[in-house]
Amino acid sequence: MMIETTGNSLIWLMLAMALVTLATRWGGVYVMSMVPIGPRGQRFIEGMSGSVLIALLAPMAVKGDVGAQCGLLATALAMLACRKPMVAITAGVCAAAVARQVFV
């Protein structure tokens, strides 16, 4: 099955994807507002974000190019040094850009 992705159909496709994403996010918040969360569930939710982040970053750290690895290292070091996410993100992006210019 081929989806036409030219002209207005691409805009409609993007709109449909945005609406589905919005509906699932709002729906999840709505459903979870009716579910009582105990201390064990709270700990699970708090730990889930960190594990998802590690699952996304670990493959990049192992198999990523030099730019990705330098960016991850700079982000981690900046976060440990100043504890400000925007500074750490900026350091990581700059380090990745410089490493890709130098090593590629």
C-alpha positions as CSV (number, residue, x, y, z in Angstrom):
1,M,0.0,0.0,0.0
2,M,1.5,3.3,-1.1
3,I,0.6,6.6,0.6
4,E,0.8,9.7,-1.6
5,T,3.2,12.2,0.0
6,T,3.0,15.1,-2.4
7,G,1.1,18.3,-2.3
8,N,-1.7,18.6,0.3
9,S,-1.7,14.9,1.2
10,L,1.6,15.3,3.1
11,I,0.1,18.1,5.2
12,W,-3.0,16.0,6.0
13,L,-0.8,13.1,6.9
14,M,1.2,15.3,9.3
15,L,-1.9,16.7,10.8
16,A,-3.4,13.2,11.3
17,M,-0.1,12.1,13.0
18,A,-0.1,15.2,15.3
19,L,-3.7,14.6,16.3
20,V,-3.1,10.9,17.1
21,T,-0.1,11.9,19.1
22,L,-2.0,14.5,21.0
23,A,-4.9,12.2,21.6
24,T,-2.7,9.4,23.1
25,R,-0.9,11.8,25.3
26,W,-4.0,13.5,26.6
27,G,-5.8,10.2,26.8
28,G,-3.0,8.7,28.9
29,V,-3.1,11.7,31.3
30,Y,-6.9,11.4,31.6
31,V,-6.8,7.6,32.2
32,M,-4.0,7.9,34.8
33,S,-5.8,10.6,36.6
34,M,-8.5,8.1,37.6
35,V,-6.0,5.4,38.7
36,P,-4.8,5.6,42.3
37,I,-1.0,5.4,42.4
38,G,0.6,4.0,45.6
39,P,4.2,4.4,46.7
40,R,5.4,1.4,44.7
41,G,3.8,2.8,41.5
42,Q,5.3,6.2,42.2
43,R,8.8,4.8,42.5
44,F,8.2,2.9,39.2
45,I,7.1,6.0,37.4
46,E,10.1,8.0,38.7
47,G,12.6,5.3,37.7
48,M,11.1,4.8,34.3
49,S,12.2,8.1,32.8
50,G,15.9,7.4,33.7
51,S,15.8,3.9,32.3
52,V,14.2,5.1,29.0
53,L,17.0,7.8,28.8
54,I,19.7,5.2,29.3
55,A,18.1,2.9,26.8
56,L,18.2,5.7,24.2
57,L,21.8,6.9,25.0
58,A,23.6,3.6,25.6
59,P,23.7,2.4,22.0
60,M,24.8,5.9,20.8
61,A,27.6,5.8,23.4
62,V,28.8,2.4,22.2
63,K,28.2,2.5,18.5
64,G,27.9,6.2,17.7
65,D,30.5,8.2,15.8
66,V,33.1,10.3,17.4
67,G,30.8,13.4,17.4
68,A,28.1,11.5,19.3
69,Q,30.5,10.2,21.8
70,C,32.1,13.6,22.4
71,G,28.7,15.2,22.7
72,L,27.6,12.7,25.3
73,L,30.8,13.1,27.3
74,A,30.7,16.9,27.2
75,T,27.0,16.8,28.2
76,A,27.7,14.5,31.2
77,L,30.7,16.5,32.3
78,A,28.9,19.8,32.0
79,M,25.9,18.4,33.9
80,L,28.1,17.1,36.7
81,A,30.0,20.4,36.9
82,C,27.2,23.0,36.8
83,R,23.9,21.1,37.3
84,K,22.2,23.2,34.6
85,P,20.5,21.2,31.8
86,M,20.6,24.0,29.2
87,V,24.3,24.6,29.7
88,A,25.0,20.8,29.5
89,I,22.9,20.5,26.3
90,T,24.7,23.5,24.7
91,A,28.1,22.0,25.7
92,G,27.1,18.6,24.2
93,V,25.9,20.1,20.9
94,C,29.0,22.3,20.5
95,A,31.3,19.4,21.3
96,A,29.6,17.1,18.8
97,A,29.8,19.8,16.1
98,V,33.4,20.5,16.8
99,A,34.3,16.8,16.9
100,R,32.5,16.2,13.6
101,Q,34.3,19.1,11.9
102,V,37.7,17.9,13.2
103,F,37.4,14.1,12.9
104,V,35.3,13.7,9.8
